[in-house]
């Protein structure tokens, strides 16, 4: 997947630097935090079982999860390869309205994890929304639209960009968390996970996760692979950093032996009609490989 800020790899880092220069069964309890006008409120605890059988997890892995990136009108300067990752605010509002009209309920990744590992009940039409790369559009545009509709979302944050022009500040990330959104890790500078060696694991996974934990004041449990590209070598490293589940894209199937580390998401296409959007929500998330 190559396009926009979530698909430029080394070019992204160059741009950022330029801007800067100018026990037993491992059951755990989570408190789900719904978004409200006054911030998150605690609700019932969610039980998860990190030792659930892969077959059970894979069988339940059909919840639609959408990924958004830049929220702005495309321009003539945007390359064709980038345009699938650029959605106008009006189109975002339209897609959120479709979800609301059709009775979809946004759920948190904690709710998803409880469902995948214990079979916990979900609303009749659950969906997860996610926003990648920490662009400031997410705070300025996505957050108000989500709160207006009492929706929640995940925000996958790469830490190298925080505070740079066009990206969120640390304070904005903290406010997203306080508003009931889920802050999740997305590496330091968006390099591919399947190319890591040596110190890369510390730089790209351990330190960014710890940075976000200090920022929001609680553990970070979720991670998204840059470009959607994963490697089995990453699974143990992610778990060591405290990650419970990791998200790829739909180009590859769920890995049957470790489905929690290969949960599938779809890029939300800005050109989908309402009918195509609804069709995309109904299929393609549960595809299991070896």
N, C-alpha and C positions, 0 to 999 in steps of 0.2 A: 504494500500500500504506500503510494508516494503521492503527496499532494499537501498543500497548505503547510501549516506549521507542524502537523503531525506526520509529515512525510518528507522531511528535508534533511534529516540526519545531520551530518557534519556542517551543511550549509546553515542550519539553524544556529549552531554554536557560533559560527563565524559572525552571523548577523547579530547575535546577542552580545558578543564581545565588542563588536563595532559600536553598538548602541551604548554599551557601558563606558567605552572610552570616550565618546562624545557623551494428669494422674490416672492410672487405670484407663477407663474410657475417658477420653479427653473432652468432657462436657464443660461448656462454659456458658455463662449467662450474659446476655447483652440487654441493655435498656434501649429500646427503640425510641428515637427522638423525632416526633413529627414536627414539621415546620408550622409555626404560627406567627401571627403579626408581632407577638412579643418575644419570640425566640422559642427554642426547643423546650418541650415539657416531657418529663419522664413518664413512661407508661410501663406496661407489664414486661417482665423479663422474658427474653427469648432464649431458649435452650438450644445449644448446638452440640453435635457429637462429631468431633474431628476424626474419629475412628470409624465413622459410618462406612459401610462397604461401597467400593467404587461402583458396583452394579446398581445399587440403590440410588446413589447420587446421579449417575448418568441417566437413569430412567426418569428422573425428575427434572432434568436440565432442559426444559422447553420454555422457560419464561423469557419473553421478549426483552432484550436489552439494546438500547439505541445509543449511539455515540455521536456527539456533536463537536464541532471544532470552532472555526471562526464564525462570528455572527456579524456580518456586514454585507452590503450589496456587492456583488462582484463588479470588477472594472475591466476595461479593455487590457489593462496591464497584467491581469491574472492569466497565467498559462492554463491551457485546457486541462492539463493533468491536475492542477490545483483546484479547479472549480467544484468538484464533488465535495470538497471540504469547506466550502464557503457558502453559508446560508444567510440570507437576508433576515433581519429581525421580523419582517412581516411574515416570511415563510415559517419561521420558528413559531410565531404566535398562531399561525394557521394549524400547524401540526399539533401544538398543545391543545388547541380548541377541538380538533378532531378526537384526541384522546378523551377529553372531557365529555364531549357529546356522546361518544360511543361507550361511555361507562367504564373506561379504564381507570385504575387506581395505581398511582406511583407507590412503589414499595422501596424500602431501604435494602442495602446489601445484607444487613443483619437479618432482616426477614427472609431474604433469599437463602442465606446460609442455613438458617433454622429449617426452612422448607427442604432444602437439598439433603440435609444430614439427618433430620428426624421426621420428615413428613409433616412439619407444622403447617397448619392451614393458612392459606393466603386468600385475599379477596378474589371474587369471581374472575376478574380480568386484570391481573397484575401486569405491571410494566416497570422497568428501571430505565431512567434517563441518566446519561453520563456526558460530561463535558471534559475534553482533553486539552492539556498543554498550558493551562493557567493564563490564557489571554484575558485581558481586562474586559472584553465583551461579556465574559461569563458573569462578572460581578455587576457591570453596568446594565446589562440587557437581560441575561437569563434569570438572575436572581429575582428582580421585580416581577417578571412574567410568571415565574414559578410560584412566588408567594401570593400573587393575585389569584391563582387557581388552587391554592393550598396543596401544591405539589412538592415533592422532594426530588433530589438528584444527587449523583456522585460527581465529584470534581477531582480528576486525576491531575496532580500537580507535579511538574518537573521544577526542581528548586533553583536551577542556575538562573532562571529568568526573573525570579521574584524581585520586584522593585525597578525593573527596567521599563523603558517606554513601551507601551502597548501590552504590557503584562500586569498581572495583579501584584499588589503589594502584600507584604506579610500581614498587615492589618486587615486587608480585604479577605484574605484566606481565613483568618481567624473569625471574621464576622460571618462568613459563609457557614463555618462550623457552628457558631452560636445561633444561626438562623435555622438549624436543624438539618443542614445538608451534610453529606458524608465527604470528608477530605480523604483522598487516597493517593498513593505514591505512583510516580510515573518516571522514575530515574532522576538522575541529576541533569543530564543534557541530551536525553533522547537517543542515545546510541543503542544499536540492536543488542538484545540480550544474548543471542546465540554467538556473538563474537567476544564475549567477556573472557578474561583470563587474569590471573594474579590479582593485582590491586583493584581491577575493575569492579569486582563484587563489592568491595568496601565503598568505593567512590560512587557507584551507580545505584546500589541498593541499600547498604547499611546506613551510610551517612544521610542520604536524602530522607529515608524513613525516620531516622532519629531527629532530623531537623524539623520535620512536620509534626512529630510527636511533641517536641518542645514548644512548637508554635501553638498547637491547639490544646495541649495539656492532657492528652490521653493517648492510648495506643492507636497506631495506624494498622489496620487489619487487611487492607485491600491494595491491589497493585494492577496496573495495566501495562502490557508489553508494548514498547515503541514499535510502530509499524504492525502490531499484532503478531510479531515473530517471537516464538518461544523456543526454549531448549530444555529437555529434561534435566540438564545439569543445573538449571536455575531453581528447580523446585525445592531442593533442600536448603539452598541459600536464602530463598524467600522465607521459608518457614523459620529458619534461624533468626531472621530479622523480625519475626513476629507476624508475618503475613499469613492469613488463613485461606485466602482465595485470590486467584489472579485471572485476569481477563485478556483474551486474545480477540481476534476478529473471525468472521465466518468463513474465511478462505480455507481454514484448516478445521478438521473435525476435533471434537472433544477427545482427549486421550483417555481411553477406557481405564487404564491403570491408575490415573490420577486426574479425575475430572474436575476437582476443585481448583486445580492449577491451570485449567484450560477452558474456562467458561467463555462462551461465544457471545460476541456483540456484533451488531450491524451498524455501519456508517449510515446515518440518516441522510438520505439523498435529497438535496434541495429541489430536485426536479420531479419528485414523486407527485402524482395527483393524489387526491384524497383516497381514491379507490386503491391505488398502488401502495399508498402508505398503510392502509388497513391490511392489505394482503401481506405486506412485509412483516407486519406484527404477528401474523398468524402462522408463519412457517419459517423453517430454516435454522432454528436455534438448537434443536436436538439432533445433531449428526455426530455419531460416535465412531471413532477409529480404534486402531489397536493400541 
